[in-house]
Amino acid sequence: MELADRMKKIPPYLFVELDRLKAEKQKQGVDVIDLGVGDPDLPTPEPIIETAKKALENPANHKYPSNRGLLSFRKACADYMKRRFGLNFSPETEITALIGSKEGIAHFPLAFVNPGDVVLCPEPAYPVYHLGAILCDAEPYYLPLKWENDFFPELSKIPAEVLQKAKILWLNYPNNPTGAVATKGFFKEVVEFAKKNDIIVAHDAAYVELYFNENEPPLSIFEIDGAKDVAIEFHSLSKTFCMTGWRIAFAVGKEELISALAKVKSNIDSGAFNAVQEAGAYALNNLEELVPPLRKVFKERRDFMIKALKELGYEFLEPEATFYLWVKTPNGLSSQEFCKKVIEECGIVVTPGNGFGPSGEGYFRIALTVDVSRLKEAVDRLATLKF
Ligand SMILES: Cc1ncc(COP(=O)(O)O)c(C=O)c1O
């Protein structure tokens, strides 16, 4: 059987060799510390689980969900957007539930992108932006995110002929893997750029609640005047409430964008489980009580790791959000060389930066998804590394 051409365009999985080394170490009985996966180790807060348990017993929830999700869930999303960002969105027309934001991110281009069109994709990045483009036979055009530009893309450098064919610009702030947070100035530039070039801005805000500076929480792109004309934003409950396995998220934006995404979805999936939506609505309605304790745990880990890595001489920008540290590899090692060495000599898994795109070369990513005592153990082991 011959795979479709688009499948052949999907780049090879770069972590094969590291996965093999990890499995080998575990087989040898090494106590491997995994700082690779971006999946929170903390359990979902108990009241969310209790809400889901009750919702499970309601037979109305055993039926097919509605296409855009329960109105009660969408109202909770709209209330959250209002409380958190001061923004008004109609739960009826401007919000749709998603089965995790990955699902929405992968499907959204199908609504607006034709074969041969261009999708502007930052790199290093979460891979679904460019994979979604490839799966609808479009051309990803990569926008390097560099340390010297605060990990913002240089929009003015995109050639005119690329802009003519570009339909969507993907952005993700707070950013995985770099930890960068968008400024109002940058988002303003983005909105102007999108209007001028007639491009949709698709902003992935999966980490918008995982921040450490209470005085300056990360922005929604809709806080910029005029953004609603050009943008759609993807929000996820996965990282915010440690609910990655539940698969619940939402997209928000003007009706034209949301109804197009909902139309694609109505022909592919049958919506998120209603009981999960009820739990999600509870979570969003109680975010101000539920999330600060989780944030506190990640901040403790981040503060510990920042101090310890600095003492070991590692170079990185201190992240104000996300549970990632994006660190330069020491001694001029490539990302792969360093990550292999760290597994082999310390039994620690970290993610090679080049796995997120070529501009990630020379970096590695640490996910703060283990507790401080494990981080301490990891630091003690890193201290023994010899170059
Ligand atoms: C930047 C970014 N966006 C989106 C997602 C997907 O999250 P979910 O599908 O769980 O909502 C992830 C998951 O790792 C991510 O890192």
The ligand as an SDF file (V2000), in Angstrom:
LIG
                    3D

 16 16  0  0  0  0  0  0  0  0999 V2000
    1.6290   25.0210   22.5600 C   0  0  0  0  0  0  0  0  0  0  0  0
    0.6160   23.9480   22.7330 C   0  0  0  0  0  0  0  0  0  0  0  0
   -0.5830   24.0960   22.1910 N   0  0  0  0  0  0  0  0  0  0  0  0
   -1.5210   23.1550   22.2910 C   0  0  0  0  0  0  0  0  0  0  0  0
   -1.2790   21.9850   22.9620 C   0  0  0  0  0  0  0  0  0  0  0  0
   -2.3500   20.9410   22.9860 C   0  0  0  0  0  0  0  0  0  0  0  0
   -3.0390   20.9200   24.1550 O   0  0  0  0  0  0  0  0  0  0  0  0
   -4.4130   20.1730   24.2860 P   0  0  0  0  0  0  0  0  0  0  0  0
   -4.7140   19.4850   22.9980 O   0  0  0  0  0  0  0  0  0  0  0  0
   -4.2390   19.2160   25.4000 O   0  0  0  0  0  0  0  0  0  0  0  0
   -5.4310   21.2500   24.5710 O   0  0  0  0  0  0  0  0  0  0  0  0
   -0.0370   21.7720   23.5560 C   0  0  0  0  0  0  0  0  0  0  0  0
    0.2520   20.5040   24.2430 C   0  0  0  0  0  0  0  0  0  0  0  0
    1.3460   20.1810   24.5930 O   0  0  0  0  0  0  0  0  0  0  0  0
    0.9380   22.7800   23.4340 C   0  0  0  0  0  0  0  0  0  0  0  0
    2.1530   22.6400   23.9720 O   0  0  0  0  0  0  0  0  0  0  0  0
  1  2  1  0
  2  3  1  0
  2 15  2  0
  3  4  2  0
  4  5  1  0
  5  6  1  0
  5 12  2  0
  6  7  1  0
  7  8  1  0
  8  9  2  0
  8 10  1  0
  8 11  1  0
 12 13  1  0
 12 15  1  0
 13 14  2  0
 15 16  1  0
M  END
$$$$
